[in-house]
Amino acid sequence: MLRIKRVPTVVSNYQKEETEEAAAAARRVSGCGRNCLNKCCIQGAKLPLYAFKRVNKFKTEMGVHGHEVREPEPPVAFLDSLVLGEWEDRVQRGLFRYDVTACETRVIPGQYGFIAQLNEGRHLKKRPTEFRVDKVLQPFDGNKFNFTKVGQEEVLFQFEASEDGEVQFHPSAPIDVENSPSVVAINVSPIEYGHVLLIPRVLECLPQRIDRDSFLLALYMAAEAGNPYFRLGYNSLGAFATINHLHFQAYYMALPFPIEKAPTKKIISTGSGVKISELLNYPVRGLVFEGGNSLEDLSNTVSDACICLQENNIPYNVLIADCGKRIFLLPQCYAEKQALGEVSSELLDTQVNPAVWEISGHMVLKRKKDYEEASEENAWRLLAEVSLSEERYQEVNALIFEAIARGDDANGGVAESVIGEADAKPKSGGEVDAINKNSCPAMVSGTPECLVLHSGSRYCGLMIRYCFYKLASAMTY
């Protein structure tokens, strides 16, 4: 069992280190007295409700980095202003642990423009806690802090699909306990302005693991906000998520993240039109997903990849950028290296936990010394420790593309276009077998996974395309 010690991030003012006696006392009285989201206080409660319109196809415009994003419309702009207005209201009510706008921030000189922030308030007054880092999927534990324990004043609004297909906002709507609502709450230890948590189906007490429905909800939030400077992020267990209750994070940063500026190389397009590329010349190896015939196609492709990583016990982080149109998937191994004693004391002394924001290039630093000495070289050195090795990365990619291919096949993706893009002349079975024996990362016990199904299947087409790509890359480099 691998464990590391780190100072847990306090995301709620009710995230206290309670004694067993205090917990027992709370159970003896009617309600907990703090107006939380749990069953002791939720009956009859009301919260604002933003009901979004399910839209899969939408107009696009060029985003911050030249990538297409959803064209903002009045209802979309309303969600953007709603988040900021409600967040500012909580500032005025004194619900945050510190003023994040007072944190020093600067762009580090260099090619990528890493962003350094001095945030000394995030780890103060908390003792280090042990976290298990060798198990991505862990059962929900109601005895530990979870989001049903947050105060209702920390919740900004409910976020649900509209029942009549139109965008609606209700300033005070009953909480449907039977159909667990998804909610948006503040993070009381913010990294940036507007830092919030999206908690899907909060009352179901889901563990920190992505499923298709929850990921689609996150994409809808990004698309509804309609602001390319509003990004959502996800950390799996083992990749610096410290609360095992399903949630995404989001905040505003009016600068491009370095990862968004990194060059990419297209690998394949799925039958549903999702383009998958890999990052180039960036310290962390990862995949980039964009396009698709619909928002749901893009969501399903990425969530299938995430589910694959979870089921294979591979920690990972996700960045949702460009209003939900561009998604970065980043398997990582820093916590594992840390637990095995393979990270230098120099890096450990910084107390930087490289989760999704740090990997994306927003370096949240806790010591004045590290902030003053921040450089592109130092950021690169830290993030290089996060990345999988090239060999391991290719093994993981093989698993991901197998999962995507199966999902694409099940959803009726068009294999012919995928195969056609790879090579206008179909290869014989012998030719494909020869290619895979030499280069296919999906080879298992002498049998390439891309040949498991008959040659006419969409699954086979996608895997063959991936194998051709890796062979071409090997020949190029």
N, C-alpha and C positions, 0 to 999 in steps of 0.2 A: 504494500500500500504506500503510495507516494503522497506526501503532504508538504505544504509550505506554510510559513507563517507570514502573514501580512496584516496590515491595519485595514479592517473592513470599511468600505465607504458607507457613510450614514446617509441614506436617501430619504428618511422620514424622521420627524421629530419624536416619533414614538418607538424608534428603534433603540430601545434601551437594553442594558444587560440586567434583566430581571432575575431575582432570586426565586427559588422554588416556593419560598414562603409568600412572596408577593403574588406569584402566579396563582397559588392556592387561594389567597385572600380575594383575588379578583373573581375567582370562580364562585365564591360564597355569596357574592352580592349580585343584585339584579343589574346586569349590564356592567361594562368596564369603566363607565364614567368618562370616556374620552371621545364618544361619538365616532366610532370607527366604522369600518365596512363589514365587520363580522356580524354574525346572526344576533349577537347580543344588542346591537344598536341599529341594524339596517332596516328593520320593519317600519314602514311608513315614511322612510327618509326620501328626500327629493334632491336631485342634482340637475344642473343644466344638461341638455341633450343636444348634440349635433348629429343630425341624421344625414348621411351622405348618399348621393345618387350613384348607383352602380353603373359605371361607364367603362366599357372595355375598349372601345375605339374612340380616339379623340384627335383633335387637331394638334399640330406640333409647331414649335418654333425653335430657333437655335438657342441653346442654353449657354451657361457660363463658359464652357470649354468647347463650344462648337458642336455639342451633342444635342439631339432633338429632345425637347421637353414638352410637357403639356402646356398649351396656351392658356394663360390665366383667364378666368371669367369671373364675373362679380361674386357668385356663390363661393368660388374657390378662395378669392381674396378675403372673404369674410372669415373663413377658418383661420387664415394667417393672422388676421387682426384679433380674432377671438383668443387664440393661444397667447399672443403677446399682451392683450388687454387683461386677461385673467391672471397671467403670470405677474404682471406689474401690480395688480391688486394684492397678490400674496406678498410682494415686496413691501408694499405699504403697510400690510398687517404684521410685518416682522416675522414671517414664517421661515426665512432662510437663515442658515447658520453663519453666513458672512455675505458681504457685498462683493459679488463676483466682478462687478464693473470696476472695482478698485484694484483688481489683480493686474499686475504688470504683464503686458503681452507685446511681443515683437516678432517680426519676420526675420529669420536667420539668413544672413547673406549666403548665396550659393545658387546652384542651378535649379533646385527644386523649391526653395522658399519654405523650408520647414518652419512651423509656427511654434514659438516657445512661450509658455505661460508660467508665471510664478504663482502657484496656488498653495500657500502654506496652510490654509484653513481646512483643507480636505482631510488631513490625517491627524489633526491635533486632538488631544483628550480622548484618544481611543487606544486600547492596548492591542498588540498583535494577536491575531486569532489563527488557529490552524485550519487550513482548507485542504480537502482531498482533491488532488489534481490528476489522478489517473483513472477517473471514471466520469465520462461525459454525461451519461444518463444515470441519475440518482432519483429515488422516489421522493415525492413531496413530503416534508416533515412539518406538520402543523404546529409543533412545539417551538420551532425556530421562527425568527422574524419572517413575516410574509406580508403581502400587500393588503390582506384583509385587516391588518392591524393599523393601517395608516388612518389618520383623522380625516373625516369628511371635508374639513376645511382645506386639506392639501389636494383634494381632487378638483380639477378644473371643470371637467364635463364628461359626460358619457359620449362614446363615439360608436355609432351603430349605422348599419345600412338602413336607408329609408324604406318604409313599408309600401309607400305609394309611388316610389321611383323619382321623387323630387327632393331637392335639398331643403331641409327644415332645421330650424333652431328653436328649442323650447327652453326658456330661462329657468324653468323649474318643472322637472318631469319626475314622476315616481320611478323608483328603482325596481325593475322587474326581477325579483329574487329568483323566480322559477326559471327564467331565461337569463342566465348570468350575463350582466352587461360588460362591455369593454370600456375602460375608463382611461382618461389622461390625467396624470397627477404631476405635481412638481417634484423635482429632485432637490431636496433641501441643502445638498452639497453640490451646487452647480459648477460645471466646467465653463459654461458660457451663458450668455443671455438667452433666456427662453428655454433653459434645460428642463425637459419634461420626460416622463415615463409613459409609454403606451403599454397598458396591461390588458391583454386579451382575456375576455371571459373571467374576470377577476375572481368571482365567487366559486368557480370550478376548481380553484387551487391547483392549476396545472404546473408541473415541474418545468424547469428551464430547458425546453426542447421545442424546436420549430416543427410545426405541422403546416399543411397547405393552407388551412383557413386563417391561421394566425399570421402567416407571412403575407397573404393577400391583404389582410387588414392593414398591415404596416405599409404596403405599397399604396393602398388607397389613401392613407394619411399623408404620405409624401405627395401624391398627385393632387389631393384636395388642397393642401397648403399652397401649391402652385408657386413656391418660392425656391429657386435653385440654391439659395444659401441655407435652407433648412434641410438637414440630413438626419436620417435615422441610422442607428447602429445596433448591433446585436453581439453579445459575448456569450459563448457557450460555457458551461462548466469546464474547468481545465484551461480556459482561455480568459480568465479573470472576471467571470461572473461570480459574485459573492452571495447572491440571493437566489435560492433555488425555487423561484416562482416566476413563471413565464412573463417576460417583459422585454421591451425594446426601449432604447434611449433616443433622444432627439434634442438638437439645439441649433441655434443660428450662429453661423460664422461667415461674415461678409468678406471672405477671402477664399480663393481656391485651395483645396487641400492638395498637398504634393502628390498624393496617389492619383488624384484626378488628372494631373498634368503628365503623368508617366506615360511613355509610349506603350502601345500594345500591338500584338500580332494576332490576327484572326486564326482560329483553329478550325472551327466548323460553324455551320448554321443548322439548326434542327429543322425538322419537318414543319414545326409551327412558326418558323421564321425567327427564332431567337439566335442571335449571333453570339458565339462564345469565343473570347480571345484570352491571351495570357499576357500578364504584365511583363514588360521588358525594362531593363536598367533601373530596377527598383529593389531596395534591400530585402523586401519580403515577396516571396513567390506567391502568385495568386491568379485567379481567373476573373474575367470581367464579362458580365452578361448584359445584353441590351437588345432592343427591338422586340420582335414577336408580333404575331397577328393580333394579339389582344393583351391587355394587362394581365389577364389570368394566365395566358400562355407563358409569359415571362415569369410570373410568380410561381407557377407549377414547376417550371424547369429549375429555378433556383432552389425552391423548397425541396424538390427531389434530391438535389445535390447535398443540401444540408442534412436531410434525413439519412442519406447514405453515410455522411461523415459521423453523425451521431451513432448510428448502428454499428459502425466500425471503430467506435471509441477514439475518434480523432478530434481534438479540440479545434475550434475555428471561430473566426469573427466575420461579421458581415457589415458592409457599409452600403446604405441605400442613398444614392445621389441623383442629381438632375431630376428632381420631382418624381422619383420612382422609375425613371427610364434607364438608369445605369446602376448596376449592382456589382460590388466587389466581394468575392468570396475568398477568404484567407485562412487556410489551415495553418496552425502554429504549434510550436513546441517549447516555448520559453519556460513555462511553469514546470514542465517535465524536466528540462535541463536544470532549473533552479533546485528542484527536489533532489536531483541526482548529484548536486554539487558541481555542475559543469558550467556555471556562470561565474564570471570573475567577481571578486569582492568589490572592485571598482564600480561595476555596473549595479551590483546589489545595493551598494551604499547610496545610490541615487534614490532608492525606494520608488522608482518608476515602475508601474505595472503596465506593460505594453498590451493594452486592450485595443478595441476597435479605433478609438480616437487617436491614440499614440501611433498605431500602425498606419493610420491614414495621413499622419504627418503633423498632428497637433500634439506637441510634446508638453504634457502637464507635469511641471517640475515642482518639487516640494522644498528644495533648498536654494537659498539665495546664490550660493556658490555655483551650483549647476546652471542656474539661469544666466548668470553673468558670463559663464564660460561656454554657454551653448554654442555649438557649431554644427554645420552640416556633417562634418566628419564624425562628431560624437553621436548625432542622431542616427547616422548610417550604421555605426558600430553597434548600437543598441538593437536596432531593428534587424540587423543581420543575424543576431542571436535568436530572434523570434522565428525566422524562416525555417521551413523544412529544407533538408539537403536536396540537391537536384535529384538524386536517386529516389529518395523517399517521396518527393513531390510527384515524380512520374508514376510511382506506385499508387499514390492517392488519386491522381488524375484518372488512372485506369478504372478505379472503383467508381469515381464520379461519373465518368462517361458511360460506364455500363448501366448505372442507375438511370441516367438521363435517357439513354437509348431505350431502355425498357419502358419508361414512362411515355416517351414519344411514340413508341409502337402502340402502347395501350390506348393513347389518345388519338390515334389515327393520323399521325404526322405523315407527310408525303416523302417517302424514301427516295423516289426517283430523282428529285431535285437535289437531294443531298449527295447521292452517288454521282450525279452529273457534274456537280461542282468539283468533286474530287478528281474525276477522270472521265472524259467523254467516252472512252472505250472501256467497257466493263472488263475486269480481270477474271481470269479463269480461277477455279478453286485452287489449282496447284500454284498459280502465281501469288495468290493471296496468302496461302500457307507458307510459301517461301519467304515472303516479305515479313510475316509475323514471326517466323522462327528466328529471324535476325534482329527484328526491331520492335515487335509489338509488346507494349508494356502490359497488355491484358492477358499475356500468355500464362496459363495455369496448367501445370503438369503436362506440358507439351502440347496442349490444345488451346489455341487462341480463343478467348471469350467471344470475339466477333464472329466466329464460325459455329457457335453453339446452335443458333437457329438457322433455318434454311436460307439460302443465299438471296431469296427474294424478299426477306423481311426488312422492315424499316429499321429494326434493332441492328441487324447485320450491317445495313448501309451506314448508319452513324458510326459504328465501331470501326468499320473499314476506313471511313473517312479520317477518323482520329489516328489510326495506325499509319495511313499514308502521310498525314501531317508530321508525325514524329519521325518517320523515315526521311522525309524531305528536310526536316530540321537537322537531323543527324548529318545528312550529306552536305548541308549548307555550312554547318559549323565544324 
